[in-house]
Amino acid sequence: MNVSTKEMTLTVGEAAERVGLTTYTLRWYEQEGLVAPVGRDAVGRRRYTAGDVNWLLLLTRLRRTGMPVRDMRHYTELARQGDRTIGARRALLEAHRVRVLSRMAELEEDLSVLNYKIDTYRRAEEEN
């Protein structure tokens, strides 16, 4: 697919920087089939559109929140099938949200322990 419109596009490096990935990771996402084939310029270099970048931003958020790559692949496959998979995509994201909320609750508990220890040490320092 060649990029022939006047739409603003980004190089691999620019797209990677925009979404917070390394170029290596961005290419890996492509190899894993998480990103649809990206357009290329006249000399064959990848050019990422705003739509490509938005998709990458979603993928990075899913990954950052702990979604396994296999679930990301499944979500990608569902998205490519169009509107008939909206319910399945919603269900997948809802299940992931439950895991994220559970992890957030665990982190809140862990943070409480850290805060307690910090306060304990601060009081001990003030007493000395």
GIZITA-V580386 format. One record per backbone hydrogen bond with DSSP energy under -0.5 kcal/mol. CO is the residue of the C=O (numbers start at 0). NH is the residue of the N-H. If there is no record, write none. Layout:
CO,NH
CO,NH
This chain:
0,39
1,3
9,47
10,14
11,15
12,16
13,17
14,18
15,19
15,20
16,19
21,25
22,26
23,27
24,28
25,29
26,30
27,31
28,33
28,34
29,32
38,46
39,2
40,43
44,40
47,9
48,52
49,53
50,54
51,55
52,56
53,57
54,58
55,59
56,60
57,61
58,62
59,63
60,64
61,66
62,65
67,70
67,71
68,72
69,73
70,74
71,75
72,76
73,77
74,78
75,79
76,80
77,80
78,81
81,84
82,85
84,88
85,89
86,90
87,91
88,92
89,93
90,94
91,95
92,96
93,97
94,98
95,99
96,100
97,101
98,102
99,103
100,104
101,105
102,106
103,107
104,108
105,109
106,110
107,111
108,112
109,113
110,114
111,115
112,116
113,117
114,118
115,119
116,120
117,121
118,122
119,123
120,124
121,125
122,126
123,127
